[in-house]
Amino acid sequence: MEYEVTIGLEIHSELKTDTKLFCGCRNDFGGEPNTRCCPVCLGLPGTLPVLNKKALELAIRAGLAMNCKISEFSKFDRKNYFYPDMPKAYQVTQYNLPICYDGYVDIETDNGIKRIGIERIHLEEDAGKLVHDAYADGSLIDYNRCGVPLIEIVTRPEINSAEEAKALFETIKSILEYTDVSDCKMQEGSLRADVNISVRPRGQEKLGVRTEIKNLNSIRAVYRAAQGEARRQIEVLSEGGIVCQETRRWDDKKGESMAMRNKEESMDYRYFPEPDLLPVIVDRDWIDSIRKSLPELPRARRDRYVNELGIPEYDAALITMNRKLADLFDRAAAVCGKPKLASNFIMTDIMRRINDQGEGILASSLNGDNLGEVLLFLDQGKITHASAAKVIDVIIETGEKPDNIIERLELWVQRDENLVNEIVKSVLEANRQALEDYLAGKEKAFGFLMGQVMSRLKGKGDPAQVRETLLREINKG
């Protein structure tokens, strides 16, 4: 029997504010445990929360960027549950009147563009962090994260594969980065997702029983968890079993999920309006001003690269997925005047460095100005591609100016005709067999000879000049 997979995502994103959601404590990652908390975020008796206006603005920015309607009237609620990382025994969140609702995000699939609905985006406070102590055989609690502002982005159950879940998560991450709503540092917990999955026989109208996999903190984990849990449910149903509604934990090393507890319903949390906070009334003019301040979003930027700059769709999609990379490209292309050259260099040399060294290089001394300058020298034939790559490595490490690096390392292209002629003649004399092979029709032999000349020129020869000189000397013979 064929089965249809239905997936919904609940994405939690920490907001880029200076202070927490309801108090003046710093909103910074890390720090000594329990040093960035106060009576308000610890929920001590007699304290009163005050809403952070910047957090509200960032939530609205996210909603507008995901085509949501913005509520001019919303409120906060108490979500009651007992867990050590929540000192008040309740979380302040938004239940039935969220700040953003009824939006959508478009993703790329093998069958073209697919529109995924955004049910709601609401504000809430983050919980603390449990630190498991292996030596004391127990757990410690760090409340520094308590009260950090979050938005929860809840999608409609319109995702039908792990590939679509991955594409949607990547797209939303990119939107949050472009709008400067969140730094999306998944290694620091700034962005994480819960994946809700159900399986049903194809053609059946009613959705299957849903399970939820909590706190996935990487794109890879979202993809693998969606894929693995769908496979597990199909196996259960195929063998005549019953899928239980429950919350599960994903073990990425084992590639499998494990049951944690029964899945709670909304009634289990005993929601009621937060009595210590006034309703949130948002002025329409303020919403319009936030809308006007939105930057060019990833899809619009990608379309501009393709339609106006002639960049291949695949390259444009990959570059625009990361705002820092797209900013690097934009400036480099403007400086060197050759968008395709900038795109090709980024897709090969820069992406290889990102894969090897991580995205940290985009926060290094490398920027659009010095990359564009290097590409300008390359385009003018003043340095070779190999030299350009070497210059980029030095820039990332030291921040030195490109022309200083080229001068210091003697990387300018060598065009001395007498020197090139002399080296070409000596290479032909020393490699008679390769010369005979080329004259016999073996084209690869010519590439070997070119390589020998370039090697003796220490990679600083002009390939066009070397090729022309080689052919001239060969034809003389």
Secondary structure in CASP SS format (residue, H / E / C, confidence):
PFRMAT SS
TARGET T0000
AUTHOR 0000-0000-0000
METHOD secondary structure of the structure
MODEL  1
M C 1.00
E C 1.00
Y E 1.00
E E 1.00
V E 1.00
T E 1.00
I E 1.00
G E 1.00
L E 1.00
E E 1.00
I E 1.00
H E 1.00
S E 1.00
E E 1.00
L C 1.00
K C 1.00
T C 1.00
D C 1.00
T E 1.00
K C 1.00
L C 1.00
F C 1.00
C C 1.00
G C 1.00
C C 1.00
R E 1.00
N C 1.00
D C 1.00
F C 1.00
G C 1.00
G C 1.00
E C 1.00
P C 1.00
N C 1.00
T C 1.00
R C 1.00
C C 1.00
C C 1.00
P C 1.00
V C 1.00
C C 1.00
L C 1.00
G C 1.00
L C 1.00
P C 1.00
G C 1.00
T C 1.00
L C 1.00
P C 1.00
V C 1.00
L C 1.00
N C 1.00
K H 1.00
K H 1.00
A H 1.00
L H 1.00
E H 1.00
L H 1.00
A H 1.00
I H 1.00
R H 1.00
A H 1.00
G H 1.00
L H 1.00
A H 1.00
M C 1.00
N C 1.00
C C 1.00
K E 1.00
I E 1.00
S C 1.00
E C 1.00
F E 1.00
S E 1.00
K C 1.00
F C 1.00
D E 1.00
R E 1.00
K E 1.00
N E 1.00
Y C 1.00
F C 1.00
Y C 1.00
P C 1.00
D C 1.00
M C 1.00
P C 1.00
K C 1.00
A C 1.00
Y E 1.00
Q E 1.00
V E 1.00
T E 1.00
Q C 1.00
Y C 1.00
N C 1.00
L C 1.00
P C 1.00
I C 1.00
C E 1.00
Y E 1.00
D E 1.00
G E 1.00
Y E 1.00
V E 1.00
D E 1.00
I E 1.00
E E 1.00
T E 1.00
D C 1.00
N C 1.00
G E 1.00
I E 1.00
K E 1.00
R E 1.00
I E 1.00
G E 1.00
I E 1.00
E E 1.00
R E 1.00
I E 1.00
H E 1.00
L E 1.00
E E 1.00
E E 1.00
D C 1.00
A C 1.00
G C 1.00
K E 1.00
L E 1.00
V E 1.00
H E 1.00
D E 1.00
A C 1.00
Y C 1.00
A C 1.00
D C 1.00
G E 1.00
S E 1.00
L E 1.00
I E 1.00
D E 1.00
Y H 1.00
N H 1.00
R H 1.00
C C 1.00
G C 1.00
V C 1.00
P E 1.00
L E 1.00
I E 1.00
E E 1.00
I E 1.00
V E 1.00
T E 1.00
R C 1.00
P C 1.00
E C 1.00
I E 1.00
N C 1.00
S C 1.00
A H 1.00
E H 1.00
E H 1.00
A H 1.00
K H 1.00
A H 1.00
L H 1.00
F H 1.00
E H 1.00
T H 1.00
I H 1.00
K H 1.00
S H 1.00
I H 1.00
L H 1.00
E H 1.00
Y H 1.00
T C 1.00
D C 1.00
V C 1.00
S C 1.00
D C 1.00
C C 1.00
K C 1.00
M H 1.00
Q H 1.00
E H 1.00
G C 1.00
S C 1.00
L E 1.00
R E 1.00
A E 1.00
D E 1.00
V E 1.00
N E 1.00
I E 1.00
S E 1.00
V E 1.00
R E 1.00
P E 1.00
R C 1.00
G C 1.00
Q C 1.00
E C 1.00
K C 1.00
L C 1.00
G C 1.00
V C 1.00
R C 1.00
T E 1.00
E E 1.00
I E 1.00
K E 1.00
N E 1.00
L E 1.00
N C 1.00
S C 1.00
I H 1.00
R H 1.00
A H 1.00
V H 1.00
Y H 1.00
R H 1.00
A H 1.00
A H 1.00
Q H 1.00
G H 1.00
E H 1.00
A H 1.00
R H 1.00
R H 1.00
Q H 1.00
I H 1.00
E H 1.00
V H 1.00
L H 1.00
S H 1.00
E C 1.00
G C 1.00
G C 1.00
I C 1.00
V C 1.00
C C 1.00
Q C 1.00
E E 1.00
T E 1.00
R E 1.00
R E 1.00
W E 1.00
D E 1.00
D C 1.00
K C 1.00
K C 1.00
G C 1.00
E E 1.00
S E 1.00
M E 1.00
A E 1.00
M E 1.00
R E 1.00
N E 1.00
K C 1.00
E C 1.00
E C 1.00
S H 1.00
M H 1.00
D H 1.00
Y H 1.00
R C 1.00
Y C 1.00
F E 1.00
P E 1.00
E C 1.00
P C 1.00
D C 1.00
L C 1.00
L C 1.00
P C 1.00
V E 1.00
I E 1.00
V C 1.00
D C 1.00
R H 1.00
D H 1.00
W H 1.00
I H 1.00
D H 1.00
S H 1.00
I H 1.00
R H 1.00
K H 1.00
S C 1.00
L C 1.00
P C 1.00
E C 1.00
L C 1.00
P H 1.00
R H 1.00
A H 1.00
R H 1.00
R H 1.00
D H 1.00
R H 1.00
Y H 1.00
V H 1.00
N H 1.00
E H 1.00
L H 1.00
G C 1.00
I C 1.00
P C 1.00
E H 1.00
Y H 1.00
D H 1.00
A H 1.00
A H 1.00
L H 1.00
I H 1.00
T H 1.00
M C 1.00
N C 1.00
R H 1.00
K H 1.00
L H 1.00
A H 1.00
D H 1.00
L H 1.00
F H 1.00
D H 1.00
R H 1.00
A H 1.00
A H 1.00
A H 1.00
V H 1.00
C H 1.00
G C 1.00
K C 1.00
P H 1.00
K H 1.00
L H 1.00
A H 1.00
S H 1.00
N H 1.00
F H 1.00
I H 1.00
M H 1.00
T H 1.00
D H 1.00
I H 1.00
M H 1.00
R H 1.00
R H 1.00
I H 1.00
N H 1.00
D H 1.00
Q H 1.00
G C 1.00
E H 1.00
G H 1.00
I H 1.00
L H 1.00
A H 1.00
S C 1.00
S C 1.00
L C 1.00
N C 1.00
G H 1.00
D H 1.00
N H 1.00
L H 1.00
G H 1.00
E H 1.00
V H 1.00
L H 1.00
L H 1.00
F H 1.00
L H 1.00
D H 1.00
Q C 1.00
G C 1.00
K C 1.00
I C 1.00
T C 1.00
H H 1.00
A H 1.00
S H 1.00
A H 1.00
A H 1.00
K H 1.00
V H 1.00
I H 1.00
D H 1.00
V H 1.00
I H 1.00
I H 1.00
E H 1.00
T H 1.00
G C 1.00
E C 1.00
K C 1.00
P H 1.00
D H 1.00
N H 1.00
I H 1.00
I H 1.00
E H 1.00
R H 1.00
L C 1.00
E C 1.00
L C 1.00
W C 1.00
V C 1.00
Q E 1.00
R C 1.00
D C 1.00
E H 1.00
N H 1.00
L H 1.00
V H 1.00
N H 1.00
E H 1.00
I H 1.00
V H 1.00
K H 1.00
S H 1.00
V H 1.00
L H 1.00
E H 1.00
A H 1.00
N C 1.00
R H 1.00
Q H 1.00
A H 1.00
L H 1.00
E H 1.00
D H 1.00
Y H 1.00
L H 1.00
A C 1.00
G C 1.00
K C 1.00
E H 1.00
K H 1.00
A H 1.00
F H 1.00
G H 1.00
F H 1.00
L H 1.00
M H 1.00
G H 1.00
Q H 1.00
V H 1.00
M H 1.00
S H 1.00
R H 1.00
L C 1.00
K C 1.00
G C 1.00
K C 1.00
G E 1.00
D C 1.00
P H 1.00
A H 1.00
Q H 1.00
V H 1.00
R H 1.00
E H 1.00
T H 1.00
L H 1.00
L H 1.00
R H 1.00
E H 1.00
I H 1.00
N H 1.00
K H 1.00
G C 1.00
END
